[in-house]
Amino acid sequence: MRHYYGVEAIRAAEAPLLASLPDGVLMRRAAFGLAGAIARELTARTGGVAGRSLCAVVGSGDNGGDALWAATLLRRRGVAAAAVLLDPERAHAKGLAAFTRAGGRIVEAVPPATDLVIDGVVGISGRGPLRPRAAEIFAGIETAGIPVVAVDIPSGLDPHTGAADGPAVRAALTVTFGGLKPVHALGPCGRVELIDIGLDLPGTDMHSLTAAEVEACWPAPGPRDDKYTQGVTGILAGSATYPGAAILCTGAAVAATSGMVRYAGSADAQVVSHWPEVVAAPSAAAAGRVQAWVVGPGLGTGQQAAAALWFALGADLPVIVDADALTVLAAHPALVADRRAPTVLTPHAGEYARLAGHPPGPDRVAAALELAEKMRCTVLLKGNVTVIADLSGQVWLNPAGGSWAATAGSGDVLSGMIGALLASGLPAAQAAAAAAFVHTRAAAASAADPGPADTPTSASRILAHIRTALAQL
């Protein structure tokens, strides 16, 4: 499991090392790892290290020192190294002295032939956008197409929320030290490489699942299992206007596990024509026993949708509430107030605003936690980075790494997957986080396999790649 640490936790872990090690040792550890990462990046982009050129843009803090020391180490390997000092009087003195002794040049602007730029402007203690001179420099770097390696975080991004409220560095690679920070999942950091510098960090309430953990928790049939013991998923979705939502949601539940899926609703004929293994009924009351309900995709917001939501939430079973059912729930929040069975809400930003009474804002982690507390439910807040929060205060982050899942009907697929995992017995937050992980992988697999129509991806094709994504865990 990957853990994410706030600034205070990192500083607290650094303190005993700084007290016990000789002055500058911890910085040089970081710089050595940074130099190695930059060397690998140079080699991947240009074929080598010696004879290449880099320029460090250096601020006044320790990140500037890391950048200068890393540039010094690379200078000793034959790299032509330059540095732009944004505040020469406050540049890291020892790092600057070592850099100039090694033959590094102090320049006023990034040389045009530079192969790579190091962002050493501000680190995890920084706040706010780039200042005018730094913003101008990095705008020119972006225009010139020079790749940037950021030290710890891309300058201008908030270390906790990953948001930028003005100019910020666009990094191809971010090299961080000791532990990951929330920005590394929530913000545009490019690839992220973590360097171990010897910090002793505890577990945290903010984390993300790894492929191995998803594989370990994903239900697989045992020798004594049958279709009932693996979980029966009930689907309340679709309408005459949106039968496709029922087909996508139900098909995703079928693909997610090896149990059984029951569909109840007006799209029963269309669902069975696509998925003949599904047991269909015209109403929830006639559907038979299930272990979890998925309610909402394509239902509409009229009386029929409200009745379906009332029925699902009235059962002492896990329920995932999605799409149109979230709109109904926003008008009747008391429906979930006293529920004891697990309940998962899966809003996008607009649905969140209806439920919470305000938009999620830049701090999406705080927003998800707030709604989880208000509704007494597990909340999956959709976005390029999916944020899952539960009542215990635990948060799971799932960075998409792209926008392939941002397509019509994709959320219906995710709902069906979560419902199937809930029916199999997984805890609500784990089911949501694992489904989001595989959903992202399925979207990426769909994009990499354009298919006969040569289209990048679609919800139907994401559904078709669920088993591919599971096989690749």
TORTITOR-992968 format. One record per residue (C-alpha): x, y, z; residue in one letter. Coordinates in nm, 3 decimals, padded with zeros to 5 digits, always signed. Layout:
BEGIN
{site {X,Y,Z},"a"}
...
END
This chain:
BEGIN
{site {+00.000,+00.000,+00.000},"m"}
{site {+00.132,+00.344,-00.091},"r"}
{site {+00.101,+00.601,+00.187},"h"}
{site {+00.089,+00.979,+00.146},"y"}
{site {+00.232,+01.213,+00.409},"y"}
{site {+00.168,+01.574,+00.497},"g"}
{site {+00.445,+01.830,+00.537},"v"}
{site {+00.435,+01.805,+00.916},"e"}
{site {+00.485,+01.426,+00.912},"a"}
{site {+00.783,+01.454,+00.677},"i"}
{site {+00.942,+01.729,+00.884},"r"}
{site {+00.890,+01.530,+01.204},"a"}
{site {+01.058,+01.225,+01.049},"a"}
{site {+01.349,+01.435,+00.925},"e"}
{site {+01.416,+01.595,+01.265},"a"}
{site {+01.589,+01.301,+01.439},"p"}
{site {+01.805,+01.234,+01.132},"l"}
{site {+01.907,+01.598,+01.105},"l"}
{site {+01.999,+01.592,+01.473},"a"}
{site {+02.203,+01.272,+01.454},"s"}
{site {+02.380,+01.307,+01.118},"l"}
{site {+02.664,+01.546,+01.030},"p"}
{site {+02.554,+01.873,+00.873},"d"}
{site {+02.453,+01.836,+00.510},"g"}
{site {+02.448,+01.454,+00.496},"v"}
{site {+02.070,+01.425,+00.454},"l"}
{site {+02.073,+01.682,+00.172},"m"}
{site {+02.353,+01.499,-00.006},"r"}
{site {+02.161,+01.172,+00.024},"r"}
{site {+01.868,+01.339,-00.146},"a"}
{site {+02.093,+01.500,-00.407},"a"}
{site {+02.261,+01.169,-00.487},"f"}
{site {+01.922,+01.007,-00.552},"g"}
{site {+01.808,+01.309,-00.750},"l"}
{site {+02.123,+01.303,-00.964},"a"}
{site {+02.069,+00.934,-01.039},"g"}
{site {+01.708,+00.994,-01.144},"a"}
{site {+01.813,+01.285,-01.367},"i"}
{site {+02.089,+01.072,-01.524},"a"}
{site {+01.834,+00.803,-01.607},"r"}
{site {+01.600,+01.064,-01.753},"e"}
{site {+01.879,+01.214,-01.966},"l"}
{site {+01.981,+00.872,-02.087},"t"}
{site {+01.623,+00.779,-02.179},"a"}
{site {+01.575,+01.106,-02.370},"r"}
{site {+01.916,+01.163,-02.527},"t"}
{site {+02.099,+00.831,-02.510},"g"}
{site {+02.359,+00.930,-02.252},"g"}
{site {+02.481,+01.163,-01.979},"v"}
{site {+02.830,+01.287,-02.070},"a"}
{site {+02.820,+01.580,-02.309},"g"}
{site {+02.457,+01.666,-02.231},"r"}
{site {+02.347,+01.995,-02.080},"s"}
{site {+02.118,+02.088,-01.795},"l"}
{site {+02.015,+02.402,-01.615},"c"}
{site {+01.892,+02.428,-01.256},"a"}
{site {+01.645,+02.702,-01.169},"v"}
{site {+01.728,+02.762,-00.804},"v"}
{site {+01.525,+02.919,-00.526},"g"}
{site {+01.633,+03.010,-00.176},"s"}
{site {+01.539,+02.697,+00.019},"g"}
{site {+01.670,+02.346,+00.061},"d"}
{site {+01.520,+02.241,-00.271},"n"}
{site {+01.756,+02.486,-00.435},"g"}
{site {+02.039,+02.319,-00.241},"g"}
{site {+01.926,+01.975,-00.361},"d"}
{site {+01.923,+02.102,-00.719},"a"}
{site {+02.271,+02.256,-00.691},"l"}
{site {+02.423,+01.945,-00.532},"w"}
{site {+02.262,+01.719,-00.794},"a"}
{site {+02.387,+01.944,-01.073},"a"}
{site {+02.734,+01.930,-00.914},"t"}
{site {+02.732,+01.548,-00.914},"l"}
{site {+02.620,+01.543,-01.277},"l"}
{site {+02.882,+01.801,-01.371},"r"}
{site {+03.143,+01.554,-01.243},"r"}
{site {+02.997,+01.299,-01.487},"r"}
{site {+03.057,+01.525,-01.784},"g"}
{site {+02.731,+01.717,-01.799},"v"}
{site {+02.746,+02.085,-01.892},"a"}
{site {+02.568,+02.245,-01.596},"a"}
{site {+02.426,+02.594,-01.556},"a"}
{site {+02.210,+02.753,-01.285},"a"}
{site {+01.970,+03.045,-01.275},"v"}
{site {+01.965,+03.191,-00.922},"l"}
{site {+01.629,+03.351,-00.849},"l"}
{site {+01.759,+03.501,-00.523},"d"}
{site {+02.143,+03.494,-00.535},"p"}
{site {+02.187,+03.633,-00.182},"e"}
{site {+01.981,+03.348,-00.034},"r"}
{site {+02.101,+03.057,-00.248},"a"}
{site {+02.223,+02.753,-00.055},"h"}
{site {+02.582,+02.854,+00.022},"a"}
{site {+02.753,+02.515,+00.038},"k"}
{site {+02.567,+02.379,-00.262},"g"}
{site {+02.648,+02.689,-00.466},"l"}
{site {+03.016,+02.674,-00.368},"a"}
{site {+03.041,+02.307,-00.468},"a"}
{site {+02.860,+02.379,-00.795},"f"}
{site {+03.094,+02.659,-00.900},"t"}
{site {+03.405,+02.462,-00.793},"r"}
{site {+03.292,+02.178,-01.019},"a"}
{site {+03.273,+02.416,-01.315},"g"}
{site {+02.903,+02.499,-01.307},"g"}
{site {+02.806,+02.833,-01.463},"r"}
{site {+02.574,+03.094,-01.315},"i"}
{site {+02.353,+03.235,-01.591},"v"}
{site {+02.067,+03.484,-01.618},"e"}
{site {+01.847,+03.270,-01.843},"a"}
{site {+01.816,+02.906,-01.942},"v"}
{site {+02.051,+02.842,-02.237},"p"}
{site {+01.863,+02.755,-02.559},"p"}
{site {+02.047,+02.424,-02.614},"a"}
{site {+01.960,+02.286,-02.267},"t"}
{site {+01.858,+01.919,-02.265},"d"}
{site {+01.686,+01.925,-01.926},"l"}
{site {+01.586,+02.173,-01.654},"v"}
{site {+01.583,+02.107,-01.279},"i"}
{site {+01.303,+02.281,-01.089},"d"}
{site {+01.461,+02.371,-00.754},"g"}
{site {+01.247,+02.679,-00.686},"v"}
{site {+01.034,+02.577,-00.384},"v"}
{site {+00.956,+02.250,-00.208},"g"}
{site {+00.686,+02.109,+00.017},"i"}
{site {+00.689,+02.415,+00.241},"s"}
{site {+00.609,+02.648,-00.049},"g"}
{site {+00.267,+02.798,-00.102},"r"}
{site {+00.107,+02.987,-00.386},"g"}
{site {+00.187,+03.026,-00.755},"p"}
{site {+00.526,+03.093,-00.912},"l"}
{site {+00.646,+03.449,-00.869},"r"}
{site {+00.670,+03.660,-01.185},"p"}
{site {+01.035,+03.594,-01.274},"r"}
{site {+01.008,+03.220,-01.215},"a"}
{site {+00.677,+03.210,-01.405},"a"}
{site {+00.838,+03.385,-01.700},"e"}
{site {+01.135,+03.146,-01.699},"i"}
{site {+00.920,+02.833,-01.690},"f"}
{site {+00.682,+02.967,-01.953},"a"}
{site {+00.984,+02.998,-02.181},"g"}
{site {+01.100,+02.647,-02.089},"i"}
{site {+00.757,+02.507,-02.176},"e"}
{site {+00.749,+02.695,-02.507},"t"}
{site {+01.092,+02.558,-02.592},"a"}
{site {+00.978,+02.205,-02.510},"g"}
{site {+01.258,+02.141,-02.258},"i"}
{site {+01.168,+01.863,-02.012},"p"}
{site {+01.163,+01.953,-01.643},"v"}
{site {+01.257,+01.738,-01.344},"v"}
{site {+01.099,+01.881,-01.029},"a"}
{site {+01.266,+01.848,-00.689},"v"}
{site {+01.014,+01.710,-00.437},"d"}
{site {+00.710,+01.878,-00.597},"i"}
{site {+00.655,+02.093,-00.908},"p"}
{site {+00.684,+02.451,-00.784},"s"}
{site {+00.351,+02.632,-00.772},"g"}
{site {+00.144,+02.326,-00.676},"l"}
{site {-00.011,+02.299,-00.332},"d"}
{site {+00.160,+02.004,-00.155},"p"}
{site {-00.165,+01.891,+00.009},"h"}
{site {-00.430,+01.944,-00.259},"t"}
{site {-00.221,+01.930,-00.577},"g"}
{site {-00.403,+02.240,-00.699},"a"}
{site {-00.247,+02.547,-00.861},"a"}
{site {-00.400,+02.891,-00.821},"d"}
{site {-00.166,+03.050,-01.075},"g"}
{site {+00.148,+02.973,-01.275},"p"}
{site {+00.309,+02.640,-01.185},"a"}
{site {+00.582,+02.415,-01.319},"v"}
{site {+00.483,+02.139,-01.560},"r"}
{site {+00.717,+01.851,-01.476},"a"}
{site {+00.791,+01.544,-01.683},"a"}
{site {+00.936,+01.378,-01.373},"l"}
{site {+00.909,+01.461,-01.004},"t"}
{site {+01.170,+01.319,-00.768},"v"}
{site {+01.065,+01.317,-00.405},"t"}
{site {+01.237,+01.205,-00.087},"f"}
{site {+01.144,+00.989,+00.211},"g"}
{site {+00.770,+00.959,+00.147},"g"}
{site {+00.505,+01.045,-00.107},"l"}
{site {+00.298,+01.357,-00.050},"k"}
{site {-00.069,+01.404,-00.149},"p"}
{site {+00.031,+01.626,-00.441},"v"}
{site {+00.203,+01.328,-00.603},"h"}
{site {-00.134,+01.162,-00.654},"a"}
{site {-00.360,+01.467,-00.675},"l"}
{site {-00.151,+01.706,-00.887},"g"}
{site {+00.009,+01.708,-01.234},"p"}
{site {+00.355,+01.583,-01.134},"c"}
{site {+00.442,+01.373,-01.436},"g"}
{site {+00.608,+01.049,-01.339},"r"}
{site {+00.697,+01.031,-00.971},"v"}
{site {+01.011,+00.865,-00.836},"e"}
{site {+01.055,+00.815,-00.461},"l"}
{site {+01.408,+00.824,-00.315},"i"}
{site {+01.468,+00.652,+00.019},"d"}
{site {+01.672,+00.881,+00.245},"i"}
{site {+01.624,+00.682,+00.564},"g"}
{site {+01.310,+00.840,+00.711},"l"}
{site {+01.113,+00.631,+00.961},"d"}
{site {+00.752,+00.701,+00.863},"l"}
{site {+00.440,+00.541,+01.013},"p"}
{site {+00.127,+00.444,+00.823},"g"}
{site {-00.120,+00.719,+00.741},"t"}
{site {-00.491,+00.765,+00.675},"d"}
{site {-00.424,+00.851,+00.309},"m"}
{site {-00.308,+00.579,+00.076},"h"}
{site {-00.361,+00.400,-00.253},"s"}
{site {-00.383,+00.036,-00.347},"l"}
{site {-00.114,-00.143,-00.544},"t"}
{site {-00.181,-00.396,-00.820},"a"}
{site {-00.074,-00.678,-00.588},"a"}
{site {-00.322,-00.566,-00.322},"e"}
{site {-00.605,-00.542,-00.574},"v"}
{site {-00.524,-00.889,-00.704},"e"}
{site {-00.519,-01.027,-00.349},"a"}
{site {-00.859,-00.884,-00.256},"c"}
{site {-01.041,-00.941,-00.586},"w"}
{site {-01.284,-01.232,-00.544},"p"}
{site {-01.192,-01.558,-00.714},"a"}
{site {-01.398,-01.878,-00.691},"p"}
{site {-01.273,-02.146,-00.456},"g"}
{site {-01.324,-02.522,-00.489},"p"}
{site {-01.639,-02.514,-00.272},"r"}
{site {-01.797,-02.202,-00.425},"d"}
{site {-02.112,-02.188,-00.634},"d"}
{site {-02.288,-01.899,-00.805},"k"}
{site {-02.461,-01.795,-00.484},"y"}
{site {-02.166,-01.808,-00.246},"t"}
{site {-01.964,-01.575,-00.473},"q"}
{site {-02.220,-01.298,-00.433},"g"}
{site {-02.540,-01.211,-00.615},"v"}
{site {-02.547,-00.855,-00.744},"t"}
{site {-02.877,-00.675,-00.795},"g"}
{site {-02.898,-00.398,-01.056},"i"}
{site {-03.167,-00.127,-01.051},"l"}
{site {-03.076,+00.081,-01.356},"a"}
{site {-03.194,+00.194,-01.697},"g"}
{site {-03.518,+00.326,-01.838},"s"}
{site {-03.693,+00.360,-02.171},"a"}
{site {-03.483,+00.671,-02.231},"t"}
{site {-03.153,+00.521,-02.114},"y"}
{site {-03.153,+00.143,-02.162},"p"}
{site {-02.780,+00.155,-02.237},"g"}
{site {-02.702,+00.245,-01.876},"a"}
{site {-02.865,-00.080,-01.763},"a"}
{site {-02.670,-00.280,-02.022},"i"}
{site {-02.337,-00.125,-01.923},"l"}
{site {-02.391,-00.147,-01.547},"c"}
{site {-02.516,-00.506,-01.559},"t"}
{site {-02.243,-00.616,-01.799},"g"}
{site {-01.975,-00.470,-01.572},"a"}
{site {-02.110,-00.667,-01.276},"a"}
{site {-02.099,-00.982,-01.488},"v"}
{site {-01.740,-00.913,-01.591},"a"}
{site {-01.619,-00.821,-01.242},"a"}
{site {-01.684,-01.151,-01.064},"t"}
{site {-01.789,-01.511,-01.126},"s"}
{site {-02.105,-01.496,-00.916},"g"}
{site {-02.456,-01.412,-01.029},"m"}
{site {-02.626,-01.093,-01.147},"v"}
{site {-02.997,-01.012,-01.121},"r"}
{site {-03.141,-00.718,-01.313},"y"}
{site {-03.469,-00.551,-01.222},"a"}
{site {-03.624,-00.280,-01.436},"g"}
{site {-03.785,-00.177,-01.761},"s"}
{site {-03.479,-00.259,-01.973},"a"}
{site {-03.496,-00.629,-01.886},"d"}
{site {-03.537,-00.745,-02.246},"a"}
{site {-03.242,-00.535,-02.372},"q"}
{site {-03.021,-00.648,-02.084},"v"}
{site {-03.089,-01.018,-02.141},"v"}
{site {-03.029,-00.978,-02.516},"s"}
{site {-02.678,-00.853,-02.435},"h"}
{site {-02.613,-01.069,-02.127},"w"}
{site {-02.814,-01.394,-02.144},"p"}
{site {-02.655,-01.516,-01.817},"e"}
{site {-02.836,-01.240,-01.624},"v"}
{site {-03.158,-01.325,-01.442},"v"}
{site {-03.400,-01.043,-01.524},"a"}
{site {-03.726,-00.928,-01.369},"a"}
{site {-03.950,-00.628,-01.434},"p"}
{site {-03.932,-00.498,-01.076},"s"}
{site {-03.709,-00.507,-00.770},"a"}
{site {-03.975,-00.690,-00.569},"a"}
{site {-03.973,-00.972,-00.823},"a"}
{site {-03.596,-00.993,-00.859},"a"}
{site {-03.520,-01.247,-00.588},"g"}
{site {-03.248,-01.247,-00.325},"r"}
{site {-02.928,-01.049,-00.375},"v"}
{site {-02.625,-00.963,-00.160},"q"}
{site {-02.593,-00.599,-00.277},"a"}
{site {-02.783,-00.346,-00.483},"w"}
{site {-02.662,-00.101,-00.747},"v"}
{site {-02.918,+00.173,-00.797},"v"}
{site {-02.924,+00.478,-01.022},"g"}
{site {-02.759,+00.464,-01.366},"p"}
{site {-03.008,+00.578,-01.629},"g"}
{site {-03.309,+00.553,-01.396},"l"}
{site {-03.424,+00.910,-01.435},"g"}
{site {-03.539,+01.114,-01.137},"t"}
{site {-03.912,+01.049,-01.136},"g"}
{site {-04.133,+00.836,-00.913},"q"}
{site {-04.003,+00.507,-01.051},"q"}
{site {-03.643,+00.603,-00.970},"a"}
{site {-03.743,+00.721,-00.622},"a"}
{site {-03.924,+00.392,-00.559},"a"}
{site {-03.617,+00.193,-00.667},"a"}
{site {-03.394,+00.395,-00.434},"l"}
{site {-03.640,+00.356,-00.143},"w"}
{site {-03.650,-00.018,-00.203},"f"}
{site {-03.271,-00.062,-00.216},"a"}
{site {-03.195,+00.155,+00.085},"l"}
{site {-03.474,-00.009,+00.281},"g"}
{site {-03.300,-00.345,+00.255},"a"}
{site {-03.036,-00.442,+00.511},"d"}
{site {-02.782,-00.492,+00.232},"l"}
{site {-02.484,-00.302,+00.089},"p"}
{site {-02.597,-00.043,-00.167},"v"}
{site {-02.413,+00.170,-00.418},"i"}
{site {-02.601,+00.487,-00.510},"v"}
{site {-02.498,+00.641,-00.843},"d"}
{site {-02.606,+00.884,-01.114},"a"}
{site {-02.979,+00.969,-01.111},"d"}
{site {-03.027,+00.807,-00.771},"a"}
{site {-02.782,+01.062,-00.626},"l"}
{site {-03.009,+01.341,-00.747},"t"}
{site {-03.305,+01.174,-00.578},"v"}
{site {-03.100,+01.121,-00.263},"l"}
{site {-02.999,+01.489,-00.256},"a"}
{site {-03.368,+01.573,-00.217},"a"}
{site {-03.419,+01.304,+00.050},"h"}
{site {-03.091,+01.273,+00.247},"p"}
{site {-03.270,+01.118,+00.544},"a"}
{site {-03.290,+00.794,+00.346},"l"}
{site {-02.932,+00.711,+00.443},"v"}
{site {-02.918,+00.878,+00.784},"a"}
{site {-02.989,+00.566,+00.988},"d"}
{site {-02.856,+00.296,+00.756},"r"}
{site {-02.631,+00.037,+00.917},"r"}
{site {-02.549,-00.160,+00.603},"a"}
{site {-02.263,-00.026,+00.387},"p"}
{site {-02.361,+00.253,+00.149},"t"}
{site {-02.138,+00.390,-00.128},"v"}
{site {-02.210,+00.721,-00.302},"l"}
{site {-02.029,+00.789,-00.630},"t"}
{site {-02.078,+01.156,-00.723},"p"}
{site {-01.902,+01.360,-00.987},"h"}
{site {-01.849,+01.729,-00.908},"a"}
{site {-02.202,+01.836,-01.003},"g"}
{site {-02.367,+01.557,-00.807},"e"}
{site {-02.140,+01.636,-00.513},"y"}
{site {-02.263,+01.996,-00.516},"a"}
{site {-02.625,+01.879,-00.501},"r"}
{site {-02.551,+01.649,-00.207},"l"}
{site {-02.320,+01.878,-00.010},"a"}
{site {-02.473,+02.214,-00.100},"g"}
{site {-02.149,+02.347,-00.249},"h"}
{site {-01.888,+02.242,-00.509},"p"}
{site {-01.601,+02.019,-00.396},"p"}
{site {-01.345,+02.298,-00.441},"g"}
{site {-00.969,+02.251,-00.481},"p"}
{site {-00.925,+02.030,-00.172},"d"}
{site {-01.100,+01.719,-00.301},"r"}
{site {-00.981,+01.501,-00.013},"v"}
{site {-01.140,+01.733,+00.242},"a"}
{site {-01.453,+01.747,+00.026},"a"}
{site {-01.490,+01.369,+00.014},"a"}
{site {-01.434,+01.340,+00.389},"l"}
{site {-01.691,+01.613,+00.454},"e"}
{site {-01.958,+01.440,+00.247},"l"}
{site {-01.881,+01.101,+00.401},"a"}
{site {-01.936,+01.252,+00.746},"e"}
{site {-02.249,+01.440,+00.643},"k"}
{site {-02.419,+01.144,+00.471},"m"}
{site {-02.273,+00.873,+00.700},"r"}
{site {-02.161,+00.683,+00.389},"c"}
{site {-01.852,+00.588,+00.194},"t"}
{site {-01.795,+00.847,-00.078},"v"}
{site {-01.621,+00.794,-00.411},"l"}
{site {-01.562,+01.139,-00.561},"l"}
{site {-01.502,+01.097,-00.932},"k"}
{site {-01.235,+01.282,-01.125},"g"}
{site {-00.898,+01.239,-01.291},"n"}
{site {-00.791,+01.133,-00.942},"v"}
{site {-01.067,+00.934,-00.776},"t"}
{site {-01.092,+01.005,-00.402},"v"}
{site {-01.258,+00.749,-00.177},"i"}
{site {-01.333,+00.848,+00.183},"a"}
{site {-01.512,+00.664,+00.461},"d"}
{site {-01.640,+00.743,+00.809},"l"}
{site {-01.319,+00.625,+00.976},"s"}
{site {-01.131,+00.911,+00.810},"g"}
{site {-00.944,+00.676,+00.579},"q"}
{site {-00.883,+00.804,+00.225},"v"}
{site {-00.784,+00.610,-00.086},"w"}
{site {-00.649,+00.790,-00.393},"l"}
{site {-00.663,+00.643,-00.741},"n"}
{site {-00.481,+00.856,-01.003},"p"}
{site {-00.605,+00.778,-01.353},"a"}
{site {-00.285,+00.888,-01.524},"g"}
{site {-00.499,+01.004,-01.818},"g"}
{site {-00.857,+01.083,-01.917},"s"}
{site {-00.950,+00.766,-02.106},"w"}
{site {-01.224,+00.688,-01.851},"a"}
{site {-01.386,+01.029,-01.908},"a"}
{site {-01.642,+00.903,-02.157},"t"}
{site {-02.021,+00.867,-02.153},"a"}
{site {-02.136,+00.558,-01.965},"g"}
{site {-01.802,+00.497,-01.799},"s"}
{site {-01.951,+00.567,-01.455},"g"}
{site {-02.221,+00.305,-01.518},"d"}
{site {-01.944,+00.049,-01.572},"v"}
{site {-01.771,+00.152,-01.249},"l"}
{site {-02.099,+00.121,-01.055},"s"}
{site {-02.156,-00.234,-01.171},"g"}
{site {-01.802,-00.330,-01.071},"m"}
{site {-01.836,-00.182,-00.723},"i"}
{site {-02.173,-00.352,-00.676},"g"}
{site {-02.029,-00.691,-00.766},"a"}
{site {-01.744,-00.647,-00.518},"l"}
{site {-01.986,-00.540,-00.244},"l"}
{site {-02.195,-00.851,-00.316},"a"}
{site {-01.884,-01.067,-00.284},"s"}
{site {-01.835,-00.936,+00.071},"g"}
{site {-01.559,-00.677,+00.036},"l"}
{site {-01.581,-00.377,+00.272},"p"}
{site {-01.728,-00.068,+00.107},"a"}
{site {-01.414,+00.146,+00.078},"a"}
{site {-01.200,-00.145,-00.037},"q"}
{site {-01.460,-00.242,-00.296},"a"}
{site {-01.474,+00.115,-00.427},"a"}
{site {-01.096,+00.155,-00.434},"a"}
{site {-01.030,-00.181,-00.600},"a"}
{site {-01.301,-00.124,-00.862},"a"}
{site {-01.168,+00.224,-00.939},"a"}
{site {-00.817,+00.079,-00.982},"f"}
{site {-00.929,-00.190,-01.229},"v"}
{site {-01.164,+00.052,-01.406},"h"}
{site {-00.869,+00.284,-01.471},"t"}
{site {-00.660,-00.006,-01.600},"r"}
{site {-00.945,-00.124,-01.823},"a"}
{site {-00.980,+00.226,-01.972},"a"}
{site {-00.607,+00.235,-02.044},"a"}
{site {-00.618,-00.113,-02.200},"a"}
{site {-00.910,-00.003,-02.416},"s"}
{site {-00.718,+00.301,-02.535},"a"}
{site {-00.415,+00.087,-02.620},"a"}
{site {-00.636,-00.151,-02.823},"d"}
{site {-00.831,+00.074,-03.063},"p"}
{site {-01.035,-00.211,-03.207},"g"}
{site {-01.204,-00.244,-03.545},"p"}
{site {-01.363,+00.102,-03.536},"a"}
{site {-01.027,+00.260,-03.452},"d"}
{site {-01.185,+00.462,-03.171},"t"}
{site {-00.970,+00.549,-02.866},"p"}
{site {-01.214,+00.417,-02.607},"t"}
{site {-01.579,+00.400,-02.503},"s"}
{site {-01.773,+00.270,-02.206},"a"}
{site {-01.858,-00.050,-02.393},"s"}
{site {-01.492,-00.108,-02.470},"r"}
{site {-01.386,-00.030,-02.113},"i"}
{site {-01.633,-00.298,-02.003},"l"}
{site {-01.484,-00.541,-02.259},"a"}
{site {-01.136,-00.484,-02.112},"h"}
{site {-01.221,-00.546,-01.745},"i"}
{site {-01.101,-00.907,-01.765},"r"}
{site {-00.788,-00.793,-01.951},"t"}
{site {-00.711,-00.548,-01.671},"a"}
{site {-00.766,-00.817,-01.408},"l"}
{site {-00.537,-01.056,-01.591},"a"}
{site {-00.262,-00.793,-01.591},"q"}
{site {-00.263,-00.738,-01.212},"l"}
END
